[in-house]
Amino acid sequence: MSDDSFFREVSDELRQDKVKAVWTKFGTWIFAAVVLAVAITAGVVGWDRYRTAQANASGDSYLAALDLARDGKRDEAVVALEAIAADGYGAYPDLARMSIGGVLHEQDKPDEAVAAFDGVANDSGVPQPIRDMAAVRAAYILVDSGTLDDVRGRVERLTGDSEALRFPAREAIALAAWKAGDRETARQLFQQLLDDAGAPSGISGRARMMLEVIAASDPMAAAAAPVEPADTAAPGGEAADAAPATQPATDSDVIGGGTSQPASADTTSDDAPEPASAAAPVDETNSQAAPSSTPSQAVSEPAPAAGAN
């Protein structure tokens, strides 16, 4: 046996002894750790599947409740939604509470609807986007059934330029201000919505319409509106229409017709000199025709003299 083979065998035995010592000392812990890792993995996978199943069940129940509301069975829909809000899973309880407010509003129960939305908006356990949406929904209802202060108290904080719901929040305040008679505040907010390129098309369209309504209902604008020209210029127009009728006949009319027509009674004193100057050709024409009548007068003149003799 060579020295190299001997040293190789000794090294292998030493490594095996070290491995056996480690396994003897930590083998139980290593096995337990592996079992624990497998158990944790199985638990996580099982929990995810359970959550998915629960969420699917809550989603199906939520859709069924919305179908009841669409079919006009609103009382049954409210009962189903309240069950989801109490025992649902995931975000469905919060969505069910929001839907309860919407169904109550459809039932013409504004106070109960506002209370439902306020309950969601004031719940710190609800995600902030849902709370903000609930505040906006309550503000829209209060535009009709509340005051301007009620609307401001719910969505004033959402009107900042960095807020995602700033456009509906500003619209709700503008509508409440217009209803309260504060036309200037309403006009400024609607103009701001109209000028903002990021505003949704529906909101900007309603803002344009409301600006037109405000302008039409403003008493100062109505008083300053110009009067139709046709109403004030009617007498002058009649005189202008009558003016061509008072023009004198032309030279050709005189020659062809023999004499000029007399001036109309509506002719003003300022037009009087024109007929006089226009009638001058009549005398000239008569004077040119005079020689044709002179011989007849000369022939008829001796007749009395012959009768006398």
C-alpha positions in Angstrom: 0.0 0.0 0.0 1.4 3.3 -0.9 1.5 6.3 1.3 -1.1 8.2 -0.8 -3.7 5.4 -0.4 -3.1 5.3 3.3 -3.6 9.0 3.8 -6.7 8.9 1.6 -8.3 6.2 3.7 -7.6 8.0 6.9 -9.1 11.2 5.6 -12.3 9.4 4.5 -12.7 7.8 7.9 -12.2 11.1 9.6 -14.9 12.8 7.5 -17.3 9.9 8.2 -16.7 10.3 11.9 -17.4 14.0 11.7 -20.6 13.5 9.8 -21.8 10.9 12.3 -21.0 13.2 15.2 -23.0 16.1 13.6 -25.9 13.8 12.8 -25.9 12.3 16.3 -25.8 15.8 17.8 -28.2 17.7 15.5 -30.0 15.0 13.5 -33.2 15.3 15.5 -33.3 19.0 15.1 -32.6 18.9 11.4 -35.4 16.3 11.0 -37.8 18.5 13.0 -36.9 21.5 10.9 -37.6 19.7 7.7 -41.0 18.4 9.0 -41.8 21.9 10.2 -41.0 23.5 6.9 -43.2 21.0 5.1 -46.0 21.6 7.6 -45.8 25.4 7.2 -45.8 25.1 3.4 -48.9 22.9 3.6 -50.6 25.2 6.0 -50.0 28.3 3.8 -51.2 26.5 0.7 -54.3 25.3 2.6 -55.0 28.7 4.1 -54.8 30.3 0.7 -57.2 27.8 -0.7 -59.6 28.4 2.2 -59.4 32.1 1.7 -60.1 31.8 -2.0 -63.0 29.5 -1.3 -64.5 31.9 1.3 -64.0 34.9 -1.0 -65.6 33.1 -3.9 -68.6 32.2 -1.7 -68.9 35.8 -0.5 -68.6 37.1 -4.0 -71.4 34.8 -5.2 -73.6 35.9 -2.4 -72.8 39.5 -3.1 -73.7 39.1 -6.8 -76.9 37.4 -5.9 -77.9 40.2 -3.6 -77.2 42.8 -6.3 -79.4 40.7 -8.7 -82.2 40.9 -6.1 -81.8 44.7 -6.0 -81.9 44.9 -9.8 -85.0 42.8 -9.9 -86.8 45.2 -7.6 -86.6 43.0 -4.5 -84.8 45.7 -2.5 -85.9 44.6 1.0 -84.6 41.1 0.3 -81.4 42.6 -1.1 -80.8 44.6 2.0 -81.2 41.5 4.2 -78.8 39.5 2.0 -76.3 42.4 2.0 -76.5 42.7 5.8 -75.7 39.0 6.1 -72.6 39.5 3.9 -71.6 42.6 5.9 -71.7 40.5 9.1 -70.2 37.2 7.9 -68.6 37.9 4.6 -65.0 37.5 3.7 -62.3 39.9 2.3 -63.5 43.2 1.0 -67.1 42.0 0.4 -68.4 43.1 3.9 -67.3 46.7 3.1 -68.7 46.5 -0.4 -72.0 45.1 1.0 -72.3 48.1 3.4 -71.7 50.5 0.5 -74.4 48.7 -1.5 -76.8 48.9 1.4 -76.6 52.6 1.2 -77.2 52.6 -2.5 -80.3 50.4 -2.2 -81.7 52.5 0.6 -81.2 55.6 -1.6 -83.1 53.8 -4.4 -85.9 53.2 -1.9 -86.1 56.9 -1.3 -84.7 56.8 2.2 -82.0 59.5 2.1 -81.4 59.7 5.8 -80.9 56.0 6.2 -78.7 55.9 3.1 -76.5 58.7 4.4 -76.2 57.0 7.7 -75.0 53.8 6.0 -72.4 55.7 4.0 -71.3 57.6 7.0 -70.8 54.3 8.9 -68.4 53.2 6.2 -66.6 56.5 5.9 -66.0 56.7 9.7 -64.8 53.1 10.1 -61.1 53.1 10.6 -61.0 49.4 9.8 -62.2 50.0 6.2 -59.6 50.7 3.5 -59.2 54.5 2.9 -60.3 54.4 -0.8 -63.6 52.8 0.2 -64.0 55.3 3.0 -63.5 58.2 0.6 -65.9 56.8 -1.8 -68.5 56.4 0.9 -68.1 60.1 1.8 -68.6 61.2 -1.8 -71.7 59.1 -2.1 -73.1 60.6 1.1 -72.3 64.1 -0.2 -74.2 63.5 -3.4 -77.3 62.5 -1.5 -77.0 65.5 0.8 -77.0 67.8 -2.2 -80.8 67.2 -2.4 -81.6 66.4 1.2 -79.0 68.4 3.2 -77.3 71.7 3.4 -74.1 73.1 1.9 -72.3 72.7 5.3 -73.4 69.0 5.4 -71.8 68.4 2.0 -68.6 70.4 2.8 -68.2 68.5 6.1 -67.9 65.2 4.2 -65.9 66.0 1.1 -64.1 69.2 1.7 -60.9 67.2 2.6 -61.1 65.5 -0.8 -60.9 68.6 -3.0 -57.2 68.9 -2.9 -55.2 68.6 -6.2 -53.5 65.4 -5.0 -56.8 63.7 -4.1 -58.0 60.9 -6.4 -61.7 61.9 -5.8 -61.2 65.6 -6.1 -63.5 65.9 -9.2 -66.7 64.4 -7.7 -66.0 66.1 -4.4 -65.8 69.5 -6.1 -68.9 68.8 -8.2 -70.9 67.9 -5.1 -69.9 71.1 -3.3 -70.6 73.1 -6.5 -74.1 71.6 -6.8 -74.8 72.2 -3.1 -73.6 75.8 -3.4 -75.8 76.5 -6.4 -78.8 75.0 -4.6 -78.0 77.2 -1.6 -78.0 80.3 -3.8 -74.2 80.8 -3.7 -73.8 81.3 -7.4 -70.3 82.7 -7.3 -68.9 79.7 -5.4 -70.8 77.3 -7.7 -69.5 79.2 -10.8 -65.9 79.1 -9.7 -66.0 75.4 -8.9 -67.8 74.5 -12.1 -65.3 76.6 -14.1 -62.4 74.9 -12.4 -63.9 71.5 -13.4 -64.3 72.6 -16.9 -60.8 74.0 -17.2 -59.1 70.9 -15.7 -58.0 68.6 -18.6 -57.9 65.7 -16.2 -61.6 65.9 -15.3 -63.8 63.0 -16.5 -65.9 63.8 -19.6 -69.1 63.3 -17.7 -68.2 65.7 -14.9 -66.8 68.3 -17.3 -70.0 68.1 -19.4 -72.2 68.6 -16.4 -70.0 71.5 -15.4 -70.5 73.2 -18.8 -74.2 72.7 -18.6 -74.4 74.1 -15.0 -72.4 77.2 -16.1 -74.9 77.9 -18.8 -77.7 77.4 -16.2 -76.0 79.8 -13.8 -75.5 82.4 -16.5 -79.1 82.2 -17.6 -80.4 82.5 -14.1 -78.2 85.4 -13.1 -80.5 88.5 -12.8 -77.6 90.9 -13.5 -76.8 89.1 -16.7 -80.5 89.1 -17.7 -80.7 92.9 -17.1 -77.6 93.6 -19.1 -78.8 91.5 -22.1 -79.0 93.6 -25.3 -82.4 94.4 -26.8 -83.3 93.0 -30.2 -82.5 95.6 -32.9 -85.8 94.8 -34.8 -87.8 96.0 -31.8 -86.2 99.5 -31.6 -85.7 100.1 -35.3 -89.2 99.3 -36.5 -90.4 103.0 -37.0 -87.2 103.9 -38.9 -87.5 100.8 -40.9 -91.0 101.8 -42.0 -89.8 105.2 -43.1 -86.9 103.6 -45.0 -89.2 101.2 -46.7 -91.6 104.1 -47.6 -88.7 106.2 -49.0 -88.5 104.5 -52.4 -92.2 105.1 -53.0 -91.7 108.8 -52.7 -89.0 109.1 -55.3 -90.0 111.3 -58.3 -90.5 109.9 -61.8 -87.5 109.9 -64.1 -87.2 111.7 -67.4 -88.0 108.6 -69.3 -91.1 108.1 -67.2 -92.2 111.6 -68.0 -91.7 111.3 -71.7 -93.4 108.0 -71.9 -96.3 108.8 -69.5 -96.8 112.5 -70.3 -96.7 113.8 -66.7 -95.0 112.9 -63.4 -97.0 111.3 -60.6 -97.7 113.5 -57.6 -95.5 113.1 -54.5 -96.7 110.7 -51.8 -98.2 112.0 -48.7 -95.5 110.3 -46.6 -92.8 112.3 -48.3 -90.9 114.5 -45.8 -90.2 118.2 -46.2 -86.5 117.4 -46.9 -87.5 115.5 -50.0 -89.7 118.4 -51.4 -87.0 120.0 -53.6 -86.4 116.8 -55.5 -89.8 116.6 -57.3 -89.4 120.2 -58.4 -86.1 119.6 -60.1 -87.2 116.4 -61.5 -90.3 118.0 -63.0 -88.3 120.4 -65.0 -88.1 118.1 -68.1 -91.8 118.2 -68.3 -91.8 121.9 -69.2 -89.1 121.3 -71.7 -91.0 118.5 -73.3 -94.1 120.5 -73.5 -92.2 123.4 -75.0 -90.9 121.1 -77.7 -94.4 119.9 -78.5 -95.8 123.4 -78.8 -95.0 124.1 -82.5 -97.2 121.1 -83.5 -100.2 122.7 -82.0 -99.6 126.3 -83.3 -100.8 125.8 -87.0 -104.1 124.5 -85.8 -104.5 127.5 -83.7 -103.6 129.8 -86.6 -106.2 128.1 -88.9 -108.9 128.4 -86.4 -108.2 132.1 -85.5 -109.5 133.6 -88.9 -112.9 131.8 -88.6 -114.4 134.5 -86.4 -113.2 137.2 -88.8 -114.8 135.5 -91.8 -118.1 135.2 -89.9 -118.0 138.9 -89.1 -117.8 139.9 -92.8 
